[in-house]
Amino acid sequence: MCAWLCGVVASVVVIAAHAAPAPGDDINERLQRQRLEREQQRLDDIRLPGEVPVAPEQAAPAVGPCFPLQRIEIKDYAEPSRLTRQLASTLKIERDCYRIGDIQALQRELTNRLIARGYVTSRVLLPEQNLTEGVLKLVLVSGRIADLEADEATTAQISMALPDDRQQLLNLRDLEQAVENLGRVPGQRASIDLKPSDDEAATTLVGTLKKAKPITAYASVTDKRYGDDNHAVANAAIELGGLWNWPDRIRFSLNEDLDNVVATEAWGMSLDYDVGIGYWLYSFNVGRQAYMNHVKPALQTFEATGKTDTAQASATRILYRSQTARISAGTYVGYQDVGNYFEGALLNVSSYRQKKAGVTADAMRLWQRYQASVSASIEYLRAGGAAANLPGGA
């Protein structure tokens, strides 16, 4: 049995139950809660710096001679970069003639345009020239990365977290992404500072990693009320990261019922792993939720058991990032195996296997202190196993 699911994701949790759910339904609730927790953790990892106040542009004074221009040229101070081509494609003659103040305003506008895109060490210069020839010549100094200063272990992790730029152009968005990747490691604080180098067109990166504690542990008890009954679940998790000096994180979690409101025994476990490499985030998780119930229809006691095994792998790529917004897209594949048994015999009607694959898209926008996000997904499901093979495709 196959199905397509698509739509905009919105999370709403409603806790209003008059009777305890069946063990299988309780497992589905836990799996849904785990998915929401993973999504919330992903959102918590995201850091948008916000807008930086920019001084208003002063009008150029209308003094001095005015030069009519036929074209505006820009070339790179060193080897050509993609920034040179991008700026050259936007240069247009917008005035009948240009005074020195107008040319300086254009120079500042182009430099500010680069800074807004994250190229904070790139700048446009105005060399000496004869404007009576009708050609304005500008020079672009493309700020590049000269080197990375850090200890051996730190260098390996930061190099992996930094997006790869073949031209080694220094972009603040790349550094922010690297710090975000490094910040996923539990107990780790990262910073990347800028330091002048011997080459005036290049900057040295100074990376620092501080680890307060290599392992983080959590424990909690959640409580739900079903009519007159309280259902308590104990949860515990342990996180560690920086394995093999990678910007990664691994989390192992356990949960167990503290009562028999839903089942005589119920427990679960999951293992999550993710690693940020440049603008890519790779994630993988596996888990199992299980229960055991004693059924007493009369004088005899029967045993009902069940388990749900899950696994999912995903890859997400950030397509656009600025000070106030980001857009990403990803893909994933997953697997779920549900088995319910009565006295060791498989219950065909409620046992099945499910494979899924899908694509996702996310967008986030920051307005001053307010942040909004939206997610969309398209998913393909294929079910198999005992229940799917029943007459009518149950």
NUVEXVO-276455 format. One record per residue (C-alpha): residue in one letter; x, y, z. Coordinates in nm, 4 decimals. Layout:
% residues N
A;X;Y;Z
...
//
This chain:
% residues 394
M;0.0000;0.0000;0.0000
C;0.1464;0.3364;-0.1025
A;0.0539;0.6919;-0.0182
W;0.1742;1.0456;-0.0814
L;0.1618;1.3011;0.1968
C;0.2360;1.6695;0.1513
G;0.1621;1.9959;0.3246
V;0.2786;2.2648;0.5616
V;0.3878;2.1372;0.9004
A;0.2295;2.2929;1.2085
S;0.2745;2.1411;1.5517
V;-0.0193;2.1399;1.7902
V;-0.0226;1.9244;2.1027
V;-0.3562;1.8583;2.2699
I;-0.3654;1.6636;2.5966
A;-0.7262;1.5841;2.6746
A;-0.7902;1.2178;2.7325
H;-1.0566;1.0617;2.9517
A;-0.9169;0.7102;2.9315
A;-0.5664;0.5713;2.8991
P;-0.4712;0.4921;2.5378
A;-0.3954;0.1438;2.4130
P;-0.0248;0.0492;2.4317
G;0.0155;0.0830;2.0546
D;-0.1390;0.4302;2.0569
D;0.0847;0.5280;2.3486
I;0.3906;0.4213;2.1473
N;0.2769;0.6372;1.8546
E;0.2423;0.9333;2.0928
R;0.5973;0.8817;2.2169
L;0.7344;0.8602;1.8638
Q;0.5518;1.1795;1.7715
R;0.6914;1.3495;2.0816
Q;1.0430;1.2408;1.9861
R;0.9976;1.3844;1.6361
L;0.8831;1.7157;1.7837
E;1.1792;1.7202;2.0231
R;1.4222;1.6607;1.7359
E;1.2628;1.9412;1.5361
Q;1.2761;2.1763;1.8357
Q;1.6413;2.0920;1.8940
R;1.7163;2.1667;1.5290
L;1.5461;2.5055;1.5603
D;1.7307;2.5781;1.8857
D;2.0624;2.5147;1.7082
I;1.9908;2.7861;1.4503
R;2.1439;3.1265;1.5164
L;2.0446;3.4365;1.3201
P;2.2488;3.7421;1.4282
G;1.9843;3.9975;1.3267
E;2.0184;4.3269;1.1467
V;2.3099;4.5594;1.2135
P;2.2150;4.9306;1.2189
V;2.3493;5.1128;0.9146
A;2.4144;5.4855;0.9122
P;2.1968;5.6693;0.6575
E;2.3705;5.7546;0.3322
Q;2.4614;6.1221;0.3071
A;2.3743;6.2970;-0.0168
A;2.6796;6.3758;-0.2279
P;2.7604;6.7482;-0.2387
A;2.6909;6.9046;-0.5784
V;3.0335;7.0656;-0.6119
G;3.3209;7.0265;-0.8547
P;3.3245;6.9360;-1.2222
C;3.0739;6.6833;-1.3567
F;3.2113;6.4128;-1.5872
P;2.9910;6.2390;-1.8472
L;3.0647;5.8641;-1.8446
Q;3.0283;5.6091;-2.1222
R;3.0899;5.3028;-1.9046
I;3.1989;5.1841;-1.5596
E;3.4635;4.9138;-1.5287
I;3.5700;4.7102;-1.2268
K;3.8614;4.4713;-1.1958
D;4.0051;4.2688;-0.9112
Y;4.3092;4.3861;-0.7188
A;4.4590;4.0361;-0.7463
E;4.3186;3.7347;-0.9305
P;3.9600;3.7643;-1.0586
S;3.6866;3.6400;-0.8263
R;3.3164;3.5765;-0.8649
L;3.2527;3.9022;-0.6775
T;3.4135;4.0967;-0.9617
R;3.1808;3.9397;-1.2167
Q;2.8757;3.9864;-0.9941
L;2.9431;4.3552;-0.9332
A;3.0327;4.4168;-1.2978
S;2.6927;4.2857;-1.4068
T;2.5169;4.5490;-1.1905
L;2.7150;4.8560;-1.2957
K;2.5014;5.0964;-1.4978
I;2.5241;5.4597;-1.5980
E;2.2401;5.6246;-1.4043
R;2.3368;5.9914;-1.4399
D;2.4104;6.2293;-1.7239
C;2.7363;6.3112;-1.5495
Y;2.9175;6.2223;-1.2270
R;3.0873;6.4504;-0.9774
I;3.3537;6.3218;-0.7382
G;3.0929;6.3043;-0.4611
D;2.8674;6.0886;-0.6826
I;3.1547;5.8509;-0.7595
Q;3.2443;5.8190;-0.3908
A;2.8787;5.7466;-0.3110
L;2.8797;5.4690;-0.5744
Q;3.1997;5.3326;-0.4225
R;3.0417;5.3211;-0.0743
E;2.7222;5.1649;-0.2113
L;2.9129;4.8799;-0.3765
T;3.1220;4.8177;-0.0638
N;2.8119;4.8184;0.1590
R;2.6457;4.5763;-0.0812
L;2.9350;4.3351;-0.0310
I;2.9255;4.3765;0.3471
A;2.5501;4.3078;0.3541
R;2.6173;3.9771;0.1775
G;2.8789;3.8856;0.4376
Y;3.1976;3.9835;0.2530
V;3.3093;4.2093;0.5378
T;3.6768;4.2275;0.4365
S;3.6113;4.3023;0.0678
R;3.6025;4.6630;-0.0483
V;3.5842;4.8748;-0.3622
L;3.8634;5.1268;-0.4202
L;3.8865;5.4307;-0.6463
P;4.2321;5.4554;-0.8103
E;4.3762;5.7679;-0.9668
Q;4.2509;5.8094;-1.3241
N;4.1564;6.0557;-1.5949
L;3.7746;6.0815;-1.5953
T;3.7727;6.3026;-1.9041
E;3.8106;5.9826;-2.1103
G;3.4533;5.8873;-2.0119
V;3.5480;5.5643;-1.8329
L;3.5239;5.5152;-1.4554
K;3.7630;5.2471;-1.3318
L;3.7060;5.0785;-0.9952
V;3.9190;4.8184;-0.8190
L;3.7743;4.5391;-0.6059
V;3.9848;4.4010;-0.3229
S;3.8303;4.0574;-0.2658
G;3.8920;3.9678;0.0971
R;4.0265;3.6161;0.1217
I;4.1199;3.3706;0.3955
A;4.4963;3.3561;0.4459
D;4.5154;3.0820;0.7086
L;4.3531;2.9298;1.0163
E;4.5309;2.9640;1.3499
A;4.4337;2.7025;1.6101
D;4.5749;2.3962;1.7821
E;4.5789;2.0676;1.5927
A;4.2553;1.9260;1.7383
T;4.0692;2.2556;1.6992
T;4.1908;2.3042;1.3407
A;4.0513;1.9675;1.2323
Q;3.7078;2.0375;1.3775
I;3.6817;2.3975;1.2528
S;3.8014;2.3030;0.9027
M;3.5260;2.0422;0.8853
A;3.2618;2.2861;1.0112
L;3.3586;2.5658;0.7691
P;3.1811;2.5746;0.4312
D;3.4250;2.5038;0.1502
D;3.4958;2.8052;-0.0714
R;3.7272;2.7140;-0.3582
Q;3.8328;3.0768;-0.4014
Q;3.8816;3.1127;-0.0221
L;3.6710;3.4300;-0.0109
L;3.6022;3.5389;0.3458
N;3.2287;3.5523;0.4101
L;3.0837;3.6230;0.7534
R;2.7886;3.3926;0.6767
D;3.0348;3.1031;0.6363
L;3.1913;3.1807;0.9743
E;2.8486;3.2021;1.1392
Q;2.7588;2.8640;0.9918
A;3.0823;2.7128;1.1212
V;3.0184;2.8475;1.4728
E;2.6638;2.7068;1.4549
N;2.7987;2.3649;1.3541
L;3.0589;2.3712;1.6307
G;2.7987;2.4832;1.8851
R;2.6060;2.1589;1.8368
V;2.8775;1.9730;2.0246
P;2.7471;1.9390;2.3833
G;2.9223;2.1685;2.6299
Q;3.1302;2.3358;2.3594
R;3.1594;2.7081;2.2894
A;3.3234;2.8193;1.9671
S;3.4513;3.1490;1.8320
I;3.6274;3.2504;1.5115
D;3.8016;3.5885;1.5164
L;3.9713;3.7847;1.2386
K;4.3380;3.8831;1.2398
P;4.5286;4.0849;0.9768
S;4.7857;3.8946;0.7731
D;5.0929;4.0012;0.5791
D;4.8795;4.0101;0.2640
E;4.6583;4.3203;0.2787
A;4.3888;4.1395;0.0768
A;4.3751;3.8372;0.3098
T;4.2770;3.7766;0.6713
T;4.3806;3.5067;0.9168
L;4.1089;3.3193;1.1056
V;4.1753;3.2564;1.4753
G;3.9638;2.9672;1.6016
T;3.8950;2.8826;1.9652
L;3.6994;2.5943;2.1171
K;3.6098;2.5816;2.4851
K;3.4635;2.2664;2.6366
A;3.3076;2.3099;2.9786
K;3.2014;1.9454;3.0008
P;3.2331;1.6707;2.7383
I;2.9169;1.4876;2.8475
T;2.5710;1.6237;2.9267
A;2.3041;1.4194;3.1053
Y;1.9321;1.4838;3.1466
A;1.6616;1.3239;3.3590
S;1.2927;1.4054;3.3926
V;0.9529;1.2629;3.4790
T;0.6487;1.3456;3.2676
D;0.2997;1.3065;3.4032
K;-0.0354;1.2788;3.2280
R;-0.3778;1.2405;3.3763
Y;-0.6291;0.9988;3.2249
G;-0.9549;1.0352;3.4136
D;-0.8737;0.9455;3.7744
D;-0.5360;0.7896;3.6874
N;-0.1956;0.9569;3.6696
H;0.0448;0.8127;3.4150
A;0.4128;0.8851;3.4887
V;0.7054;0.8197;3.2569
A;1.0725;0.8467;3.3540
N;1.3066;0.9879;3.0879
A;1.6854;0.9956;3.0827
A;1.9339;1.1003;2.8163
I;2.3051;1.1441;2.7732
E;2.4771;1.3596;2.5088
L;2.8358;1.3770;2.3964
G;3.0099;1.5095;2.0890
G;3.3331;1.6065;1.9227
L;3.3989;1.2424;1.8412
W;3.7141;1.1999;1.6308
N;3.7421;1.5822;1.6477
W;3.4320;1.6157;1.4321
P;3.1582;1.8790;1.4830
D;2.9106;1.6059;1.5737
R;2.6699;1.5084;1.8494
I;2.5383;1.1754;1.9717
R;2.2435;1.1338;2.2070
F;2.1222;0.8172;2.3776
S;1.7858;0.8322;2.5540
L;1.5696;0.5934;2.7564
N;1.2118;0.6075;2.8799
E;1.0144;0.3738;3.1040
D;0.6668;0.3748;3.2542
L;0.6542;0.4139;3.6317
D;0.3076;0.2593;3.6569
N;0.0788;0.0162;3.4771
V;-0.1886;0.2602;3.3642
V;-0.1164;0.1989;2.9943
A;0.0611;-0.1370;3.0110
T;0.2086;-0.3720;3.2661
E;0.5521;-0.2719;3.1382
A;0.6525;-0.0189;2.8736
W;0.9917;0.1178;2.7800
G;1.1815;0.2704;2.4935
M;1.5215;0.3789;2.3731
S;1.6639;0.5859;2.0890
L;2.0027;0.6779;1.9482
D;2.0469;1.0046;1.7547
Y;2.3541;1.1238;1.5677
D;2.4147;1.4383;1.3635
V;2.7160;1.6127;1.2148
G;2.7395;1.9568;1.0531
I;2.9786;1.9813;0.7584
G;2.9726;2.3255;0.6002
Y;2.6175;2.4032;0.4911
W;2.5163;2.0359;0.5193
L;2.3612;1.8678;0.8226
Y;2.3561;1.4880;0.8233
S;2.1356;1.3110;1.0782
F;2.0600;0.9518;1.1675
N;1.8427;0.7977;1.4372
V;1.7262;0.4524;1.5421
G;1.4894;0.3562;1.8205
R;1.2652;0.0966;1.9762
Q;0.9492;0.1312;2.1834
A;0.8054;-0.1824;2.3471
Y;0.5380;-0.2951;2.5903
M;0.4193;-0.6037;2.7751
N;0.0636;-0.6376;2.9026
H;-0.1091;-0.9008;3.1137
V;-0.4596;-0.9717;2.9860
K;-0.7005;-1.1424;3.2270
P;-1.0300;-1.2171;3.0483
A;-1.1223;-1.4788;3.3096
L;-0.9201;-1.6938;3.5475
Q;-0.6270;-1.7349;3.3112
T;-0.3649;-1.4673;3.2416
F;-0.2410;-1.4074;2.8870
E;0.0576;-1.2056;2.7763
A;0.0345;-0.9413;2.5019
T;0.3549;-0.7795;2.3799
G;0.4531;-0.5368;2.1105
K;0.7438;-0.3405;1.9742
T;0.7988;-0.0637;1.7216
D;1.1427;-0.0256;1.5616
T;1.2251;0.2939;1.3727
A;1.5204;0.4234;1.1720
Q;1.5686;0.7401;0.9676
A;1.8546;0.9104;0.7846
S;1.8408;1.2646;0.6481
A;2.0562;1.5262;0.4769
T;1.9722;1.8977;0.4857
R;2.1399;2.1769;0.2878
I;2.1201;2.5478;0.3648
L;2.0496;2.7215;0.0345
Y;2.0460;3.0814;0.1541
R;2.1634;3.2522;0.4695
S;2.1670;3.6175;0.5731
Q;2.1645;3.8136;0.8977
T;1.7877;3.7784;0.9295
A;1.6797;3.4826;0.7142
R;1.7688;3.1356;0.6009
I;1.6240;2.8816;0.3584
S;1.7078;2.5122;0.3566
A;1.5998;2.1964;0.1784
G;1.6559;1.8326;0.2567
T;1.5712;1.4729;0.1919
Y;1.5218;1.1706;0.4132
V;1.4498;0.7988;0.4122
G;1.2973;0.6032;0.6980
Y;1.1752;0.2661;0.8116
Q;0.9251;0.1497;1.0738
D;0.8526;-0.2068;1.1833
V;0.5508;-0.2655;1.4090
G;0.4908;-0.6063;1.5643
N;0.2165;-0.7004;1.8109
Y;0.1937;-1.0475;1.9645
F;-0.0518;-1.2425;2.1768
E;0.1050;-1.5322;2.3632
G;0.3913;-1.5188;2.1141
A;0.1671;-1.5341;1.8062
L;0.1877;-1.2434;1.5614
L;-0.1303;-1.0340;1.5359
N;-0.1557;-0.9781;1.1609
V;-0.4208;-0.7077;1.1842
S;-0.1940;-0.4667;1.3755
S;0.1544;-0.5652;1.2559
Y;0.3161;-0.4034;0.9537
R;0.6325;-0.2569;0.8049
Q;0.6489;0.0890;0.6564
K;0.9111;0.2530;0.4364
K;0.9127;0.6243;0.3668
A;1.1073;0.8824;0.1706
G;1.0535;1.2526;0.1389
V;1.1824;1.6004;0.0749
T;1.1548;1.9002;0.3039
A;1.1872;2.2773;0.2762
D;1.2272;2.5243;0.5612
A;1.2343;2.9015;0.5814
M;1.3042;3.1235;0.8808
R;1.2834;3.5022;0.9155
L;1.3830;3.7296;1.2015
W;1.2104;4.0643;1.2583
Q;1.3790;4.2461;1.5456
R;1.2823;4.0291;1.8472
Y;1.0304;3.8145;1.6590
Q;1.1112;3.5004;1.4668
A;0.8854;3.3120;1.2274
S;0.9447;2.9812;1.0538
V;0.7555;2.7607;0.8118
S;0.8207;2.4054;0.6945
A;0.6802;2.2031;0.4077
S;0.7284;1.8404;0.3139
I;0.6322;1.5821;0.0555
E;0.6451;1.2218;0.1714
Y;0.6078;0.8855;0.0005
L;0.4942;0.5903;0.2133
R;0.4979;0.2239;0.1272
A;0.3522;-0.0288;0.3703
G;0.4161;-0.4008;0.3815
G;0.4032;-0.6881;0.6230
A;0.1170;-0.8794;0.7796
A;-0.1446;-0.6019;0.8052
A;-0.0741;-0.4683;0.4554
N;-0.1206;-0.8144;0.3064
L;-0.4638;-0.8706;0.4570
P;-0.7625;-0.8667;0.2180
G;-0.8536;-0.5050;0.1454
G;-0.5055;-0.3738;0.2341
A;-0.5760;-0.3117;0.6030
//
